[in-house]
Amino acid sequence: MENLNYPFLKLTLDEKFPRLLITRRPENKTPVQNIYGAFLPTGMARRLLDLLQRKFRLHPCELDIQGDFDAPCPEYFLHRCLAPCVERICDRSTYLETVEIVHLILSGQAEAALKKIDRKIELLAEDLEYELAAEWRDARLTIEEIANNAKWQIAAAAMNDVITLTDEDDSTRIHLTTLRRGKSVGVLDFQVEKKSFEQILPDFINGFYQFYAPKQIFVPCDFPNRKSLEEKLTLDFGHRVKIVAQMPEKLPPSVFKTQKLAAHSFKHKNHQTSAQISAALDEIKILFGLKMIPRRIECFDVAHLAGKEIVAARVVATGGVLQREDGLVWEFENLSETAALAAAVRERIRLLPAKKDLPDLLLVDGAKPQINRVKKILEEFNLTHLTVVGAVKPPRAHNQISHFLTAKSARLEFDRSSRAMNFLQTLRDAAHALANETHRELHSLVQIFAVNENAPQVKYLLVPTRYAERGGDAADLSPIRSLTQAGEIILKTKNKRQKFKV
């Protein structure tokens, strides 16, 4: 069963200065509970994270924060970070007080959090720190809103789950729908080895509900040890959990309707049976004139900022299934978008030269220029037999595909009813998302400071985070006039990050 889940929030308590993150794949809980959720609808987890970050300003930086920086980055001056990197601004004990308050909020202990904030406001007022006291007063109002406003009651532990099972030829589909006040707010699907429903249900419930449990879990049939499993979940999560196995006529109307509709949802393009996947691969073989069914398909896309700081990404599908863990990214400097795409293909072939790992189909985001450039790379490695296809976007619609283009300039219009074309768009979208996500992470901004005997002095402007080296000698760098120049100068003197850089 694929390890899918709803989004959780996580405090990285293993770090000296913890961060607050979103994750769909939480690890085992530490003795101090640091996993919160799940949260539904899925977009609400991001909204809650943004709200808490604005009010409590836990640092988002992936650098090794020790409190020994000489001056904070712009995030502090924009009121988006407490600056624990500078001990004189925010020492560790002060920072951990804020972390504890965030923990109390996410743990449902709003009253305890309010008491701590009230005490903090009193102390600040006594020290005549009225500005800071006002900030904490605003934070207090935020906590009250989260605790009292129904729109923030988004934890899945307060909802109901409906589990429906559907047999297929060689497997069983598990369809899980989460209901809030009778309306669906989340859907997950799993495919498992075909067994009896009585065997599947306890295994699934034990495996899936490791970090949260809803109020009620409606199942399609009874199974042995259902009551003991109820007691275990109730003990683990500290609230009453019921596993309900009733005749359809006794079910609430919303649950009965959800069970009836679940089987039909598998017809959606994202919920394909093994037969449907095989049919899509057969269609790809016919569409692009391949000699055999494509066992492995790789897709490449790039992201850039005004033609600078380019990131290329590759995703892989094997057997018609996207393999998210096989994604790769590269960083390039001073290359065009087309050249970066071709360079990524070159590096991919150099990285994995074994012929058994080569793709049967290469899908690139672009048209004839991108295809021709990639074909030249394949010629360098004597791989001209590989098929290259371009996914062409319509004007001003980067999330769509207007048509596919082959190396022989054959044009295939996008057909929304085609499973094959929808599958290829899913790959293109995954590569696009990976490139953009990596690009955003790499282009968070910091400042480079030079330190004199009196106080830190800002000598340089904003530069990409990956070029900044804590403890580096800023005197080695020339004065920086622009962001681009900053990146080029620091790259020449501090080329430390080799994992993705080409």
N, C-alpha and C positions, 0 to 999 in steps of 0.2 A: 504493500500500500504506500503510495507516495505521501511524503510528509508535508501535507498542506495544513494550513490553519488560518483562523481569523487573525487580524493584527493585534499585537500586544505592545505595551510600553515596558521598557526595561531600564532600570538604573544600573550602570556599570560599577557596581560596588567593589569590584576587584581592582579598580583604578584608584590612585591617590585622590584625585578630584573627579568624582563620578559624573557621567553624562547621562542625559535622558534620550533614549532612542526608540524607534519603532522597529519591531521585528515580527516576522511570521514564523520563524523557526527558533523558538526559545530553547535554551539549553536547560538542563536540570536546575531547579531552584537551589540557591545557596541557603545555609541556615538562616540568614537574614533574607526574608522574602523580597526579591527584587524584580519579579515578573508580575505585571498588572494587566488585567483584561480577561478574556478578549473583549474588544470594543466593536460595536456595530451601530449603524452601518459602517463599512470599512473606512469611509472618508472622515468619519468623526474622530478616529484615532489621531489623524493628522491635525484636525482642528483643535483637539484637546492639547496635543503636544505644542502647537503654536501658541495657544493661550498661556500654558504654563511657562514656556520659554520667554514670552514677553514680560510676564510678571515676576518670574523668579530668576531668570537669566543664568541658568546653568550653562557652562561653557560647551560649545559644540566641537571644539578643536580635537583633531586626532594626534596632535603632537604630544610628546611625553612631557606633560605639565608637572613641574616640580616646584614652582613658585619662585624661581630664580631669574626670571626675565627682568630686564632693566626698565622696560616700559610696555604698556599694553598695546594690543593691535586695535584697529579702528572699530571692531565690534564693541569694545568697552565704551568708546566715545559716542557710539550710536545707541547706547543703552540696550545692547543685546547680549551682554556678557558681564559677569561680576569681576572678570580679570583675575582669576586665581593664579595666573602665571606670574603676577607681580605681588609678592607677599605683603608689601607695605600698603597695597590697595585692598586686598582681600586675602587674609591668611586662611590656613586650612580649617581651623576651628569654626570661623565665621561661615566659610563655604559649606561645611558639613551641617551646620544648623539649618541652612536653606535646603540642603538635600533631605534632611529629616522631615522638614515641613512638606516637601513634595511627596515624600514617601507616605506620610500620614494622609494626605489628600487622596492619593491613588489607592490607598488601602481602605478607604471609606471611613476614616477617622477624622472627619472634618472638625468636630468639636475640639479634639486634642490639638489640631493644627491652629485653630482660632485662639486657644488659650496661650499657646507659645507666641503667636504674633502679638496678642494683647500685651504680654509681658515685655516683648521686644520694643513695642511702641512706647511703653512707660519708661523704659531705660533710656531710649533715645531722647524722649522729651526732657527727662531729668538732665541729660547732658547737653541740652539746647540744640540737638540735631533735628530740627523741625523738618528739614527737607527730606531726610531719610525716613523720619516718622511718617510723613505724608505718603511716601512710596509704599511703606508697609501697610498703611491704611488702605491704599488702593488694592494691594494684594489681598487684604482681608475681604474686601468686597467681592473679589474674584472667587475666593473660596466659598463665600456664601451663595454666590450665583451657581457654582458647580453643585453645591449641596442641595439647593432648594429649587432650582429651575429644572423642569421636566425634560427640557431638550438635552441636558447633559447627563441624564440617566441612561447611559449608553453601554454599561457593562453587560456582557452577554450572560453573566451569572444571574441577572434579574429577568431573563427571558425564557422561552420554551424552545426546545429542539424537537424536530420531527424527523425520524429516520425511516427511510423507505428503501427496500431492497428489490432489485430487479435482476433476474437470471438472464445471462446471455449464453452464447454457444459454449465458451470455455472459461467463463469468469462470472463474477457477480458485481453489479454496480451498487454502491452505497450512496444514496442521495440524502444529504443532510440539509434541512431548511431551518433557519432560526426565525421564530416569530416574536414580534413585540406588539402587544395589544391586538393580536389577531392578524397582523400584517407582516409579510416577509421582509426581513432586513438583511439577510445573509444566506448564501447558498454555497455549499461545497460538495464536490463529487469525488468518489474514490472507486478504484477498481481492484478487486481482490480475487484470490483463487476461489474457484467455485466449491462451496461446501453447503451444508444445510444451514438455514437461517439461524437455527438454535446454536450452532457453533460460531457463526460469524458475529452475531450481536455481542456476546460478552467479550470476545477478543477485541472488537472494534471499540467498544465503550471503554474498556480498560486502557487501550492504547491511545485513544484520542483525548480523553478528558484527564490530562495530566496537569494542566495549569489553570483550568476553570471548570465549573460545572453549572449548567442552567438550573432553574427551579424544577423543571419537569423535562423528562426525555420520553417522548412517545415512540414506541417501537411497534412493528407490524405484527409481532407474535410474542408469546411468552417463551421463556427459556429458563433452564435450571439455574439456581442460585441468584435469581433476579433480586430477591429481597436482601441477600447478603451484599450484593454489589451496591444496592441503594445505601446500605449502612456504611459501606466503605467510602463512597463518595461524600456522604454527609459528614463523616468524621474528617476526611481529608480537607474539605473546603469550608467547614464551619457553618454551613447552612443546610436546611432540609432539602434533599434532592430526591425526587420521585421518578422511578422508571415505570411508565404507564403502558400496560399491554391490555387493551380493552377491545371489545367488539366494535365494529365501525359505527353502529347506531348509537353507541354510548359516548362517542368522541365529541369534543367541541366542534362546531361546524368548520372553523378555520383549519383545524387539524385534519379533519376528514377531507376537506377540499385540497389541502396540500398533498396528502397521500395520493389522491386520485390524479393530480396533475403531475406528480413527480416523474412518472414513467414517460410522459410526453416530452419532458424537458430534455431527455437524452438525445432527442433528434436535433438539438441545437448543434451548430458546427463545432463547438468546443467540447462536446460530449459525444465522441465518436466511438463506435464499436470497432473491434479489430477488423471486421469485414469492411466497414466504411473507410478505415485507414488504408487498407489494402487497395480499395477501389480508388482512393485519391492518388496513391502512388502509381497505380496503373495509368490513371489519367495524365499524370505528369510525364510518364514515359512516352505516351502517345503525343501529347502537346508539343514536346520539344525533341521528338525523334530520337530518344535514347535507345541504346542497344539492349539495355536491361532495366529492370525496375530500380529506381535510385535508392540504394541502401542508406547512403549518407549524403545529406545536403548541407552545405555551409553557406551562410549569408553574411555579407560585409556591408557596413555603413559607417559614415564618419560624422563627427560633430565638430564645429569650430566657432570661433568668435571673430566675426568680421574678417574671415579668411586667415586668422592667426590662431596659434595654439590648438592644433588639430588633434583630435582623438579619434582613432579608428577602432571599431569593435567587430568581433566575429561571434556568431552563435551557430550551434550545430543541431541538426535533427537526425536521428538514426531510427530507422524503421518507422518513420512517420511520427515520431515523438520528439518534441523539443527537449534537449538536454541542457538545462539551465546551468548546471555546474561546469560545463565545458566552455563557457564564454571566455573570450580573451580580449584584452584591450592593448593598444599601443599609443604612445604619444609621439608626435612629429613636430619639428620646427621648420619654418620657412619652406613649406611645401604647399602646392595647390591641393584643393580637395581631391581632384582626380589622381594626382601623384601620390597623395597619402593613401588613398584606397588601394592603388596598385602596390605601394610599399608594404601595406599590411598583408596583402596576398603573398608577396615575396617572403616576408618574415614568417608567415604561417607555414609555407612550404619548407623553409630552412629549419623551422622548429620541429616539424613533424615530417621527416623525409620518407618514412616507411610507406610503401605503396598501399599497404592495407588500410592506412589511415587517410588516404586521399579521398576527396569527395567525388561522388558520381555526378553532382551538379553544383555549380558555383552560382549563387544568386547575389548580385551586387545592386546597390541602390544607385541608379543612374541610367543613362542611355548609351548611345553609340560611343562617345568619347571614353566613358568609363570601361565599357566592354573591350574596346580596342586596346586600351592601356593594360588591362588585365591579361588579354591574350598575349601581349608582348612579354609579360612576366612569365607566362606559362611556356612560351617558346624558349626562354632562357633555361628552363629546367626540362626541356623535351617532354612537355606534358600537353601538347596541342590537342590530344584526344579528349581532354576534359571539356565538358559543355559549360559555357558561360551564358547566363541570362540576366538581363537588366530589368529591374522593376522601376518603371517610369512614373513619376508623380504628375498629377495635373497641376496647372498653374495655381499658385497660392493655396494649395491644399496638400500640405506635407504629410498628413495622416491618411492619405488615400493612394491608390494605384490606378492610373488610367489605362495602362497597357503594359505588356511584357515585350521585350525586344531581344531577339537572339543574335548571335555573332554574325549570322548571315542576313541580318536586318529584317528578318521576318517579324511582323507585328501581330501580337495576339491581344485583342481587346479584353479588358478585365470583365469577367462574368461573375456577378454576385451569387449566382446559383451553383457555381462550380466549386466543389469541395477542394479540388486541387489548388485553384487560385486563392481561395480563402486561406488554405494552409500556408501557401507561400507568403501571403500578406502577413500572417501571424509571425512567420520567421523574420520578415523585414521589420515589422513593428518591434520585435524583441531585440534585434540588433540596434535599431534606432534608439530604443529606450536605454540599452546598456551604454551606448556611446554618449548619450546626453547625460545620464546619471554620473558616469565617470568624469565627464567634462565639468560638471558642476562641482564635484568633489575636489578636483584638481585646481580649480580656479577660485577657491576661497582666497581672500586676500589678507596679507599681513603687512607689517611695516618693518623695515630694517633700520636699526638704531645704532648710532655710534656713541660710545660712552666716554666722557671726559672726567676729570677729577671731581667736578662739582655736581653734575646731574646728567642724566641721559639727554641726548640731543638728537632730534630727528634730522637726519641728513638725506634720507632717501624716501622716495614715494612708494606707493603700493606696488607689490610684486606678487606673483602667484606663490601660493604656499609651498609647493613642492620644491621651489628654488631656495627657500629660506632655510638656513641651517643654524639651529640654536648654538650659540657659542662661537659662531664664525666671526672672522675678522672683517668688519665692514670697511676698514681702511683699504682692503685689497680691491675694492670696487670703485669704478669711476662714478662721478655724480650722475644720477639718473634723471632723465628729462621726461620720459614717458613710460607707460606700462610695457609696451613692446620692447623698448630699449632696456628696461629693467630686467626683463626675462632673458634677453640675449646676453647681457653683461654677467648676470649671476650664473647663467648656464655655463659660461666659459670658465668661471672660477670655482664653481661648486657643483660639478657634475657628479653628484653622489647617488642619485636615484637611477639604478640601472635596470630594474626589473621590467619596466614597460618602455623605457626610453630607447629610441632608435636614432 
